[in-house]
Amino acid sequence: MENSTRLRNMLRHVKHWFVVKTTPRKNRVYTQFYRFPHQYQALVERVIPELERSGKKSIRIVVFACCSGAEPISLSYILKKHFPQLRYEILAFDIVEDVIERARDPVYSHETVYQGPFVTQAFVEDTFDKVGDEYRVKPEIMQPIKFAVGNMLDLDFIASLGKADLVFAQNVLFHLPAADARRAFSYLNTLLTPESVLFINGMDMDMRVKMTKKFSLSPIDYLIEEIHNDARVDRGSGWAGAYWGRKPFSRRSREWMREHCTIYSKART
Ligand SMILES: C[S@@+](CC[C@H](N)C(=O)[O-])C[C@H]1O[C@@H](n2cnc3c(N)ncnc32)[C@H](O)[C@@H]1O
């Protein structure tokens, strides 16, 4: 690499570090269907088979920051498609009442359904019934999901949930002030058993390194680069000027795996 390119890259990293440390955080109510294709692949090829091997007959899933439903609905589609015999329940929470109301009456416009860059025709056909111009989620995809208002910064509420096999809190921690994001992470950790898996796309990288080490979470070394690059389709353009921007993938850092990895296991891998 030329010296001038190296310097430019270094300056962009410094800029991003500064932006992350100084920009006020703001809640964003935004989501997409079928947003995490390589995470789904990791779920199907690695995470669920591991849970099944450990003897699990049914799986309990908690999704925080579910917004208007796209994430848990996409997840339910993946589980139904790849594990038709699997019993599972998805408890999906958000702090914004309106989006929970929206998710409970799951009829979406064409624009909403096709908004995400990874949405496939197979996903749409297997997930929705077309009603006029609108798309209603099929009853069998909705049935395992319960939507409710819930705050991941409320420890009593989290404690009331018991344990979960899979916990999702994606594209939310980086919208919280740092102290709240750290607190939320530590509360999420209380939901995990030694077999549980945490999905945590969308948090500050340095915080992810520190918090996953603090709570002895092991990165699942599977499709890390592909999952990272999925997120860059939306968020690559925000790097280095926005705190939510996703940097280009690199293995140069000693901590490259924890910086980039979005799926963690409580068990030692
Ligand atoms: C950018 S959206 C992400 C939606 C979805 N997880 C995804 O990745 O597509 C962030 C969501 O987190 C919700 N949220 C923010 N703070 C929260 C909290 N303390 N507890 C639960 N949800 C929260 C917001 O209301 C918003 O709907």
The ligand as an SDF file (V2000), in Angstrom:
LIG
                    3D

 27 29  0  0  0  0  0  0  0  0999 V2000
  -32.7630    0.8110   14.0700 C   0  0  0  0  0  0  0  0  0  0  0  0
  -34.0810   -0.1410   14.7810 S   0  0  0  0  0  0  0  0  0  0  0  0
  -33.4750   -1.7870   14.5310 C   0  0  0  0  0  0  0  0  0  0  0  0
  -34.5800   -2.7500   14.1980 C   0  0  0  0  0  0  0  0  0  0  0  0
  -34.1310   -4.1930   13.9390 C   0  0  0  0  0  0  0  0  0  0  0  0
  -33.4900   -4.7740   15.0970 N   0  0  0  0  0  0  0  0  0  0  0  0
  -33.2340   -4.2850   12.7180 C   0  0  0  0  0  0  0  0  0  0  0  0
  -32.0330   -4.5050   12.8820 O   0  0  0  0  0  0  0  0  0  0  0  0
  -33.7300   -4.1380   11.6040 O   0  0  0  0  0  0  0  0  0  0  0  0
  -33.8150    0.1090   16.5300 C   0  0  0  0  0  0  0  0  0  0  0  0
  -35.0470   -0.2290   17.3610 C   0  0  0  0  0  0  0  0  0  0  0  0
  -34.6480   -0.3420   18.7370 O   0  0  0  0  0  0  0  0  0  0  0  0
  -35.7010    0.1350   19.5490 C   0  0  0  0  0  0  0  0  0  0  0  0
  -35.1730    0.4310   20.8970 N   0  0  0  0  0  0  0  0  0  0  0  0
  -34.4280    1.5000   21.2660 C   0  0  0  0  0  0  0  0  0  0  0  0
  -34.1410    1.4330   22.5770 N   0  0  0  0  0  0  0  0  0  0  0  0
  -34.7150    0.2980   23.0520 C   0  0  0  0  0  0  0  0  0  0  0  0
  -34.7910   -0.3040   24.3440 C   0  0  0  0  0  0  0  0  0  0  0  0
  -34.2060    0.2600   25.3940 N   0  0  0  0  0  0  0  0  0  0  0  0
  -35.4570   -1.4690   24.4790 N   0  0  0  0  0  0  0  0  0  0  0  0
  -36.0740   -2.0450   23.4070 C   0  0  0  0  0  0  0  0  0  0  0  0
  -36.0520   -1.5090   22.1610 N   0  0  0  0  0  0  0  0  0  0  0  0
  -35.3800   -0.3450   21.9790 C   0  0  0  0  0  0  0  0  0  0  0  0
  -36.1770    1.3390   18.7610 C   0  0  0  0  0  0  0  0  0  0  0  0
  -37.4390    1.7970   19.1860 O   0  0  0  0  0  0  0  0  0  0  0  0
  -36.1230    0.8330   17.3280 C   0  0  0  0  0  0  0  0  0  0  0  0
  -37.3550    0.2900   16.9210 O   0  0  0  0  0  0  0  0  0  0  0  0
  1  2  1  0
  2  3  1  0
  2 10  1  0
  3  4  1  0
  4  5  1  0
  5  6  1  0
  5  7  1  0
  7  8  2  0
  7  9  1  0
 10 11  1  0
 11 12  1  0
 11 26  1  0
 12 13  1  0
 13 14  1  0
 13 24  1  0
 14 15  1  0
 14 23  1  0
 15 16  2  0
 16 17  1  0
 17 18  1  0
 17 23  2  0
 18 19  1  0
 18 20  2  0
 20 21  1  0
 21 22  2  0
 22 23  1  0
 24 25  1  0
 24 26  1  0
 26 27  1  0
M  CHG  2   2   1   9  -1
M  END
$$$$
